[in-house]
Amino acid sequence: MGNRAVFVLSGPRGHTRHRSSYGAVDLDLDLLAGPEAVLPFLRSHAREDSWYPDDMVEAGVLADEARRLLLIFAWEGAIASQRTRAATLDLLRCAWPGWEVHWLYDGQSGLRAHLGLDPQEADTAVYPGPALEPDDEELDAPDPLVAVVTIGADRCHVLADINDHPVEEGPALLERLRDAPDHGSHRLRADAGIHVDPERRRVGWWLNTARARGGALAARWPGWTVEFWEDRWAAHERACGGRFAPPAPDRAAALAEVRDQALERWAGPRGDVRARLVEALPHAVIGQGFAPAVTAEQAAAARAAVERAHAAAAGT
């Protein structure tokens, strides 16, 4: 299946679109190399004439050189972790000085909207993540893949964050969790969350990643007031009276960790994967969605940009 990513490069003469079947993984670390290294790298990917369905694209970038605007979304990586998200965004803004850097909470549907394209047909099917028991092994992970659901003044459920966001279920979420394990509170990190106040018929939700057509999800709760908190999990903490209270990120440690990951990502030259496959399997059909080669000179320039971004973000 791969990890699909889309790269849109805009300029005065319009835009070009490029794709990668595996480029969603570590896209945030690639981008920390800054525009001088990254834009040629993205441009070297295969051109794309059609669009994947919004729900199938795991990461994407729009880089507008004329406006110096960078739009990004991703489903995973340091930039999608509550522990390192803020630090990664700080590093990214330092790596792209003079550029506006914004997160696309609507994923590819938001990217297409920015380009003025008609929306794709929406998939109304919802695939909710299961409720976890308080002793589930996922909760032992440093960055558990979970979504936190607090209801009213006294209920806290933790769901596996492996499918759709709980807000997409609408009021049916309340019935599904009626007999689900109640954790009382959640003091660990999470990927996403939602607070539901049945008495006031109010909903607030947040996430660190992106959901296609996320701006339209309030329609799933007819008669309710729905507020989107973007990635502001602290709003959830306040709304639920502290029953969800993850540990505060250590900014200095997060900056260093993400810097080290980016330096490892750009540690040296990368060969042409597709060329090697074609050579090894001359009679096989080999797709175009592989990353281009990276030279030693490109890798060195990228590492230098990462180091500069870290120095600027850390104030050293």
C-alpha positions in Angstrom: 0.0 0.0 0.0 2.8 2.4 0.7 2.6 5.8 2.5 1.3 8.2 -0.1 2.4 11.8 -0.1 1.7 14.7 -2.5 3.9 17.7 -3.2 2.5 20.8 -4.9 5.1 23.4 -6.0 3.5 26.8 -6.9 4.9 29.8 -8.7 3.8 32.7 -11.0 3.2 30.3 -13.9 0.9 27.9 -11.9 1.8 24.8 -10.0 3.2 21.3 -10.6 2.1 18.3 -8.6 4.4 15.5 -7.6 3.8 12.2 -5.8 5.6 9.7 -3.7 4.3 6.2 -2.8 6.4 6.2 0.4 7.2 9.9 1.0 4.7 10.4 3.9 7.2 8.8 6.4 9.6 11.3 7.7 8.4 14.1 5.5 8.7 16.5 8.4 12.4 15.6 8.8 12.9 16.1 5.0 11.4 19.6 5.3 13.8 20.6 8.1 16.5 20.8 5.5 15.1 24.2 4.3 13.9 25.4 0.9 17.3 25.4 -0.8 17.7 21.6 -0.3 14.0 20.6 -0.1 12.5 22.3 -3.2 14.8 20.6 -5.7 14.3 17.3 -3.9 10.5 17.6 -4.1 10.6 18.7 -7.7 12.6 15.6 -8.6 9.8 13.3 -7.7 7.6 11.9 -10.4 4.9 14.3 -11.8 1.3 13.5 -11.1 -1.7 14.2 -13.3 -4.5 12.8 -11.1 -5.3 13.0 -7.4 -5.5 10.2 -5.0 -8.6 10.2 -2.8 -8.2 12.6 0.1 -8.5 9.9 2.7 -5.6 7.9 1.2 -3.0 10.6 1.3 -1.0 10.5 4.5 1.1 13.6 4.1 1.5 16.6 1.8 3.2 19.9 1.1 2.3 23.0 -0.9 5.3 25.3 -1.4 4.6 28.6 -3.0 7.9 30.3 -3.8 6.3 33.5 -5.0 4.3 34.0 -1.8 6.9 32.2 0.4 4.1 30.1 1.8 4.5 26.5 3.1 1.5 24.4 3.9 2.0 20.9 5.4 0.1 18.0 6.8 1.1 14.6 8.0 -0.5 11.7 9.9 2.6 10.6 11.7 6.2 11.5 12.7 7.7 14.0 15.2 5.4 16.8 13.9 2.3 14.7 14.8 3.5 13.7 18.3 2.2 15.7 21.3 5.7 15.4 22.8 7.6 16.9 19.9 5.0 18.6 17.7 5.6 22.2 19.0 9.4 21.8 18.8 9.2 20.4 15.2 7.0 23.3 14.1 9.4 25.8 15.7 12.3 24.1 13.9 10.4 24.1 10.6 9.8 27.9 10.8 13.4 28.5 11.6 14.5 26.2 8.7 12.3 28.3 6.3 13.1 31.9 7.3 10.9 34.5 5.7 8.3 31.9 4.8 4.8 31.5 6.3 4.4 28.0 7.6 0.9 26.7 8.3 -0.6 23.3 9.2 -3.4 21.9 7.0 -5.8 20.3 9.4 -8.0 19.3 6.5 -5.2 17.3 4.9 -5.3 17.0 1.1 -8.9 18.4 1.0 -7.5 21.6 2.5 -4.6 21.6 0.0 -7.1 21.2 -2.9 -9.3 24.0 -1.5 -6.2 26.3 -1.3 -5.7 25.7 -5.1 -9.4 26.5 -5.8 -10.3 23.0 -6.9 -13.7 21.4 -6.4 -14.0 19.1 -3.4 -13.9 15.4 -3.9 -16.9 13.3 -3.1 -17.0 12.7 0.6 -16.9 9.2 2.1 -19.5 9.2 4.8 -18.5 5.8 6.3 -17.0 6.0 9.8 -14.6 3.5 11.2 -14.2 4.2 14.9 -11.3 3.1 17.0 -12.1 0.6 19.8 -12.2 1.5 23.4 -9.2 0.4 25.4 -9.1 -1.2 28.8 -7.1 0.8 31.5 -4.3 -1.8 31.4 -4.0 -2.0 27.6 -0.3 -2.3 26.6 -0.6 0.6 24.2 -0.7 2.9 27.3 2.8 1.8 28.2 4.2 3.5 25.1 5.9 6.9 25.4 3.6 8.2 22.6 0.5 6.1 22.9 -1.6 6.0 19.7 -4.8 7.0 21.5 -7.7 9.5 21.4 -9.2 10.7 24.7 -12.9 11.1 25.1 -14.3 12.9 28.1 -18.0 13.1 28.6 -19.8 15.4 31.0 -18.2 15.9 34.4 -17.1 12.3 35.3 -16.4 10.0 32.3 -13.1 9.5 30.5 -12.6 6.9 27.8 -9.5 6.1 25.8 -9.8 4.8 22.2 -7.2 3.4 19.9 -6.3 6.1 17.4 -6.2 3.8 14.4 -9.1 4.9 12.3 -11.4 7.9 12.3 -11.5 10.7 14.9 -14.3 10.2 17.5 -15.9 13.5 16.5 -16.8 11.9 13.1 -19.3 9.5 14.8 -21.6 12.3 15.9 -23.9 11.7 18.9 -23.7 7.9 18.2 -20.4 8.1 20.0 -22.2 8.5 23.3 -24.3 5.4 22.8 -21.2 3.4 21.7 -19.3 4.3 24.8 -22.2 3.9 27.2 -20.7 0.7 28.6 -17.1 1.2 27.6 -14.3 1.0 30.2 -14.1 4.3 32.2 -10.5 5.3 32.9 -11.5 8.1 35.3 -8.7 10.3 33.9 -5.9 10.2 31.4 -2.5 11.6 32.5 -0.6 10.4 29.4 0.0 11.8 26.0 -2.5 11.4 23.2 -2.9 12.0 19.5 -6.4 13.4 19.6 -9.3 14.1 21.9 -12.9 15.3 22.3 -14.9 16.6 25.1 -18.7 16.2 25.0 -21.0 18.1 27.3 -24.4 16.4 26.9 -26.3 18.9 29.1 -25.2 22.0 27.2 -25.0 20.1 23.9 -21.5 21.3 23.3 -18.5 19.5 21.7 -14.8 20.5 21.5 -12.3 18.4 19.6 -8.6 18.6 18.6 -5.9 16.5 16.9 -2.2 16.6 16.1 -2.6 15.2 12.5 -5.2 16.0 9.8 -8.6 14.8 8.7 -10.0 15.2 5.2 -12.9 17.7 5.2 -12.4 18.3 8.9 -14.1 21.7 8.7 -17.3 20.0 7.8 -17.4 17.6 10.7 -19.7 19.8 12.8 -22.5 18.7 10.5 -22.2 15.3 12.1 -23.6 16.8 15.3 -26.9 18.5 14.3 -28.3 20.7 17.0 -25.0 20.8 18.9 -22.4 23.6 19.2 -19.1 22.2 17.9 -15.8 23.9 18.4 -12.6 22.8 16.7 -9.5 23.4 18.9 -7.0 22.5 16.2 -4.0 21.1 18.2 -4.7 23.0 21.4 -5.1 20.1 23.7 -5.0 22.5 26.7 -8.5 23.6 25.7 -9.6 20.0 26.3 -7.8 19.9 29.6 -9.7 23.0 30.7 -13.1 21.9 29.4 -13.0 18.5 31.2 -11.7 19.9 34.6 -8.3 18.3 34.2 -9.4 14.7 33.8 -7.2 14.7 30.6 -3.9 16.2 31.7 -0.9 15.1 29.7 2.7 15.9 30.8 4.0 19.2 29.4 6.6 18.8 26.6 10.2 19.4 27.4 11.0 21.9 24.7 14.8 21.8 24.8 14.8 18.0 24.8 12.3 17.9 22.0 14.3 20.3 19.9 17.4 18.2 20.3 15.6 15.0 19.6 14.1 16.2 16.4 17.3 17.8 15.3 19.1 14.5 15.8 16.4 12.6 13.8 16.7 15.1 10.9 20.5 14.8 10.9 20.2 11.0 10.7 17.6 11.3 8.0 20.1 13.4 5.9 23.2 11.4 7.1 24.6 10.9 3.7 23.8 10.2 0.0 20.8 8.1 -0.9 20.8 6.0 -4.0 18.1 5.9 -6.7 15.8 3.2 -5.4 13.8 2.9 -8.6 16.9 2.5 -10.8 18.1 -0.3 -8.6 14.8 -2.1 -8.8 14.6 -1.7 -12.6 18.1 -3.1 -12.9 17.4 -6.0 -10.6 13.9 -6.8 -12.0 14.1 -5.8 -15.7 10.9 -7.6 -16.6 8.8 -6.3 -13.7 6.5 -3.3 -13.8 8.1 -0.7 -11.5 6.1 2.3 -10.4 7.3 5.9 -10.4 6.5 6.8 -6.8 10.0 6.4 -5.3 12.1 9.2 -3.8 14.9 10.5 -6.1 18.6 10.1 -5.3 20.3 12.4 -2.9 24.0 13.3 -3.4 26.6 13.7 -0.7 26.6 17.5 -1.4 22.9 17.7 -1.0 22.9 15.8 2.2 25.7 18.0 3.6 23.8 21.2 2.8 20.7 19.7 4.3 22.5 18.9 7.6 23.9 22.4 7.8 20.4 23.8 7.4 19.1 21.5 10.2 21.9 22.7 12.5 21.2 26.4 11.7 17.4 25.8 12.4 18.2 24.2 15.7 20.5 27.0 16.7 17.9 29.6 15.9 15.1 27.7 17.7 17.2 27.0 20.8 18.6 30.6 20.9 22.2 29.4 20.8 
